[in-house]
Amino acid sequence: MKTDTEIKHDGFQALKSKLNVVEIEKFIVLINREKFDYTKWREYLFEDMTIPQIAEKAEEYSKKNK
């Protein structure tokens, strides 16, 4: 299991791969400002997709990020 420090590092690396420094800061402010329940959000993330569709997206992502 990763340490909190490793998780934070990996999270910032993920943000850095898609956002610039100003956008990362804005993202953090937005998350802190909202009452954001990640678990509830994840519960509904794929509700309109079938298992095969999710698997296909995961495979596409995996191939793209090798």
Secondary structure, DSSP 8 states (H G I E B T S, - for coil): ---HHHHHHHHHHHHHHHS-HHHHHHHHHHHHHS---HHHHHHHHTTTS-HHHHHHHHHHHHHHT-
